[in-house]
Amino acid sequence: MKKEYEIVVELSNACAGSGRPQIYVEEAELENPDDYVRMKHARDWDQVQKEILSSGEIRYTLEKESVSYKYTFTE
C-alpha cells in the first residue's frame, strides 16, 4: 500500500566551499522509502545508513568523500 511522504533532501558538498547544505522538498507516493533512495544511489546502497527518528520520520544518510546526502521522509 502506497503512502504519501514529504521528502526533505539535504545535499552538502565540502568541495564547493559552502558551509550550508542545499535543501530540496519533494512529495511522493511510495510503497517503501527504501526504494526511492535505492533508485537515487543504487551503486552505493550498501553504504546508506537508515534510522527511524523518535518523531516517526525515516532518515537515510550517505557520506561519500566530500559529499553527503540526507533524505528525511515524513508521512
C-alpha positions as CSV (number, residue, x, y, z in Angstrom):
1,M,0.0,0.0,0.0
2,K,1.4,3.4,-1.0
3,K,1.7,6.2,1.5
4,E,2.3,9.9,0.8
5,Y,5.6,11.3,2.0
6,E,7.1,14.7,2.2
7,I,10.8,14.2,1.5
8,V,13.5,16.7,2.6
9,V,16.7,16.3,0.7
10,E,19.9,17.9,2.1
11,L,23.0,17.9,-0.1
12,S,26.3,19.1,1.4
13,N,29.4,19.5,-0.8
14,A,32.6,20.3,1.1
15,C,34.5,20.8,-2.1
16,A,32.2,23.6,-3.2
17,G,33.3,25.6,-0.1
18,S,29.8,26.2,1.1
19,G,29.0,25.7,4.8
20,R,25.3,25.4,4.1
21,P,23.6,22.4,2.6
22,Q,21.3,22.7,-0.5
23,I,17.8,21.7,0.6
24,Y,15.0,20.5,-1.6
25,V,11.5,19.4,-0.6
26,E,9.5,16.9,-2.6
27,E,6.3,15.0,-2.2
28,A,5.9,11.4,-3.4
29,E,3.5,8.5,-3.1
30,L,5.6,5.4,-2.2
31,E,5.2,1.9,-1.0
32,N,8.7,1.9,0.6
33,P,11.0,4.8,1.1
34,D,14.0,2.4,0.7
35,D,13.1,2.1,-3.0
36,Y,13.3,5.9,-3.5
37,V,16.8,6.1,-2.0
38,R,18.0,2.9,-3.7
39,M,16.9,4.3,-7.0
40,K,18.9,7.5,-6.4
41,H,22.0,5.7,-5.1
42,A,21.9,2.2,-6.5
43,R,25.7,1.7,-6.6
44,D,26.2,3.0,-3.1
45,W,23.1,1.4,-1.4
46,D,25.2,-0.7,0.9
47,Q,26.7,2.5,2.4
48,V,23.4,4.2,3.1
49,Q,22.5,4.4,6.8
50,K,18.8,4.3,7.8
51,E,17.4,5.4,11.1
52,I,13.9,5.8,12.5
53,L,13.7,9.0,14.5
54,S,11.6,9.3,17.7
55,S,9.2,11.5,15.7
56,G,8.4,8.6,13.3
57,E,10.4,10.2,10.5
58,I,12.7,8.0,8.5
59,R,16.2,9.4,7.7
60,Y,18.7,8.0,5.2
61,T,22.3,9.3,5.2
62,L,25.0,8.6,2.7
63,E,28.5,10.1,3.2
64,K,30.8,10.0,0.1
65,E,34.2,11.6,0.3
66,S,33.3,15.3,0.4
67,V,29.6,15.0,-0.4
68,S,26.9,13.9,1.9
69,Y,23.2,13.2,1.2
70,K,20.4,13.2,3.8
71,Y,16.8,12.1,2.9
72,T,14.1,12.6,5.6
73,F,10.7,11.1,5.0
74,T,7.6,12.3,6.8
75,E,4.2,10.8,6.3
